[in-house]
Amino acid sequence: MVECEQRAGDIIYVPAGWWHCVLNTVPSGLAIAVTQNLLPPLALSKLWPEISKNNPGLAAELARLLAQQPPDEIRIPAETLRTV
């Protein structure tokens, strides 16, 4: 796994097909992404059952990362994350 912190003016290229996760931590909430796929924070709780069923490894890693630094916008009950 590669982890980095992107700062103002930085560009990160992620090739098509590469699994990745982005956590926006900008206090103002302003972040710009140009992408062909997106999982917005408000949709995560709705999609969580499908993610955990179809890709349990990704779900486990995402649950671990969200437990360390949960964004305010994401509302996933703790008991849901423990089922991974």
MARKOLDO-874584 format. One record per residue: residue in three letters; residue number from 1; x, y, z of N, C-alpha, C in turn. Coordinates in steps of 0.2 Angstrom, whole numbers, always signed. Layout:
<pts>
["ALA" NUM [X Y Z] [X Y Z] [X Y Z]];
...
</pts>
This chain:
<pts>
["MET" 1 [+4 -6 +0] [+0 +0 +0] [+4 +6 +0]];
["VAL" 2 [+3 +11 -4] [+6 +17 -4] [+2 +23 -1]];
["GLU" 3 [+5 +27 +4] [+1 +32 +7] [+4 +38 +6]];
["CYS" 4 [+1 +44 +5] [+4 +50 +4] [-1 +56 +6]];
["GLU" 5 [+2 +62 +7] [-2 +67 +9] [-1 +72 +3]];
["GLN" 6 [-7 +74 +0] [-6 +79 -6] [-7 +86 -3]];
["ARG" 7 [-3 +90 -6] [-4 +97 -4] [-6 +102 -9]];
["ALA" 8 [-7 +108 -8] [-10 +112 -13] [-5 +113 -19]];
["GLY" 9 [-7 +112 -25] [-3 +112 -31] [-1 +105 -33]];
["ASP" 10 [-1 +100 -29] [+1 +93 -31] [-4 +90 -35]];
["ILE" 11 [-2 +85 -39] [-6 +81 -43] [-4 +74 -43]];
["ILE" 12 [-9 +70 -42] [-7 +63 -41] [-11 +59 -47]];
["TYR" 13 [-8 +55 -50] [-11 +51 -56] [-11 +44 -53]];
["VAL" 14 [-18 +41 -54] [-19 +34 -52] [-21 +31 -58]];
["PRO" 15 [-17 +26 -61] [-19 +23 -67] [-26 +19 -66]];
["ALA" 16 [-29 +18 -72] [-36 +15 -72] [-35 +8 -69]];
["GLY" 17 [-40 +6 -65] [-40 -1 -63] [-36 -2 -56]];
["TRP" 18 [-33 +3 -54] [-29 +3 -47] [-34 +5 -42]];
["TRP" 19 [-34 +0 -37] [-39 +1 -31] [-35 +7 -27]];
["HIS" 20 [-39 +12 -25] [-37 +17 -21] [-42 +20 -16]];
["CYS" 21 [-40 +23 -11] [-45 +27 -7] [-42 +34 -6]];
["VAL" 22 [-46 +39 -6] [-44 +46 -5] [-48 +48 +1]];
["LEU" 23 [-45 +51 +6] [-48 +54 +12] [-46 +62 +12]];
["ASN" 24 [-51 +66 +10] [-50 +73 +10] [-50 +76 +17]];
["THR" 25 [-45 +79 +20] [-45 +82 +26] [-44 +89 +27]];
["VAL" 26 [-46 +92 +21] [-45 +100 +21] [-51 +103 +25]];
["PRO" 27 [-49 +107 +30] [-53 +110 +35] [-59 +113 +32]];
["SER" 28 [-58 +117 +26] [-63 +121 +23] [-68 +116 +19]];
["GLY" 29 [-66 +110 +18] [-70 +105 +15] [-70 +106 +7]];
["LEU" 30 [-65 +110 +5] [-65 +111 -2] [-59 +107 -5]];
["ALA" 31 [-61 +102 -9] [-56 +98 -13] [-59 +97 -20]];
["ILE" 32 [-54 +97 -25] [-56 +96 -32] [-53 +89 -34]];
["ALA" 33 [-57 +85 -37] [-54 +79 -40] [-57 +78 -47]];
["VAL" 34 [-53 +76 -51] [-55 +74 -58] [-55 +66 -58]];
["THR" 35 [-60 +63 -59] [-60 +56 -59] [-66 +53 -63]];
["GLN" 36 [-65 +46 -64] [-70 +43 -68] [-75 +39 -63]];
["ASN" 37 [-73 +38 -57] [-77 +34 -52] [-76 +38 -45]];
["LEU" 38 [-81 +37 -41] [-82 +41 -35] [-86 +38 -30]];
["LEU" 39 [-84 +38 -24] [-88 +35 -18] [-88 +41 -13]];
["PRO" 40 [-94 +46 -14] [-94 +51 -10] [-96 +49 -2]];
["PRO" 41 [-93 +53 +3] [-94 +51 +10] [-101 +49 +11]];
["LEU" 42 [-106 +53 +9] [-113 +52 +11] [-116 +46 +8]];
["ALA" 43 [-113 +43 +3] [-115 +37 +0] [-112 +30 +3]];
["LEU" 44 [-107 +31 +7] [-103 +25 +10] [-108 +21 +14]];
["SER" 45 [-112 +24 +18] [-116 +20 +23] [-121 +16 +19]];
["LYS" 46 [-123 +19 +13] [-128 +15 +9] [-125 +9 +5]];
["LEU" 47 [-118 +10 +3] [-115 +5 -1] [-111 +0 +3]];
["TRP" 48 [-110 +2 +10] [-106 -2 +14] [-108 -10 +14]];
["PRO" 49 [-114 -12 +14] [-115 -19 +13] [-113 -22 +7]];
["GLU" 50 [-113 -19 +1] [-111 -22 -5] [-103 -22 -5]];
["ILE" 51 [-100 -17 -2] [-93 -17 -2] [-90 -22 +2]];
["SER" 52 [-93 -23 +8] [-91 -28 +13] [-92 -36 +10]];
["LYS" 53 [-97 -36 +6] [-99 -43 +4] [-95 -45 -2]];
["ASN" 54 [-94 -40 -7] [-90 -41 -13] [-82 -40 -12]];
["ASN" 55 [-80 -36 -8] [-73 -35 -7] [-71 -35 +1]];
["PRO" 56 [-71 -40 +4] [-70 -40 +12] [-63 -37 +14]];
["GLY" 57 [-58 -38 +10] [-52 -36 +11] [-52 -28 +11]];
["LEU" 58 [-55 -25 +6] [-55 -18 +5] [-59 -15 +11]];
["ALA" 59 [-65 -19 +12] [-69 -16 +18] [-66 -16 +25]];
["ALA" 60 [-62 -21 +26] [-58 -22 +32] [-53 -16 +33]];
["GLU" 61 [-49 -15 +27] [-44 -10 +27] [-47 -3 +28]];
["LEU" 62 [-53 -2 +24] [-57 +5 +25] [-59 +6 +32]];
["ALA" 63 [-62 +0 +35] [-65 +1 +42] [-59 +3 +46]];
["ARG" 64 [-53 +0 +45] [-47 +2 +50] [-45 +9 +49]];
["LEU" 65 [-45 +11 +43] [-43 +18 +41] [-48 +23 +44]];
["LEU" 66 [-55 +21 +43] [-60 +26 +46] [-60 +26 +53]];
["ALA" 67 [-58 +21 +56] [-58 +21 +64] [-53 +25 +66]];
["GLN" 68 [-47 +26 +63] [-42 +30 +65] [-43 +37 +64]];
["GLN" 69 [-47 +39 +58] [-48 +46 +57] [-55 +47 +53]];
["PRO" 70 [-60 +46 +56] [-67 +46 +53] [-68 +54 +51]];
["PRO" 71 [-70 +54 +45] [-72 +61 +42] [-79 +62 +46]];
["ASP" 72 [-81 +69 +47] [-87 +71 +50] [-93 +69 +46]];
["GLU" 73 [-92 +69 +39] [-98 +68 +35] [-100 +60 +34]];
["ILE" 74 [-96 +56 +36] [-98 +49 +36] [-101 +46 +42]];
["ARG" 75 [-107 +43 +42] [-110 +41 +47] [-112 +33 +46]];
["ILE" 76 [-107 +29 +48] [-107 +22 +48] [-107 +20 +55]];
["PRO" 77 [-113 +16 +57] [-113 +14 +64] [-107 +9 +66]];
["ALA" 78 [-104 +10 +72] [-98 +6 +74] [-100 -1 +73]];
["GLU" 79 [-106 -3 +75] [-107 -10 +74] [-107 -13 +67]];
["THR" 80 [-108 -9 +62] [-108 -11 +55] [-100 -12 +54]];
["LEU" 81 [-96 -7 +56] [-89 -8 +54] [-86 -14 +57]];
["ARG" 82 [-88 -16 +63] [-86 -22 +67] [-88 -29 +63]];
["THR" 83 [-93 -29 +59] [-95 -35 +56] [-90 -37 +50]];
["VAL" 84 [-85 -33 +49] [-81 -34 +43] [-76 -40 +45]];
</pts>
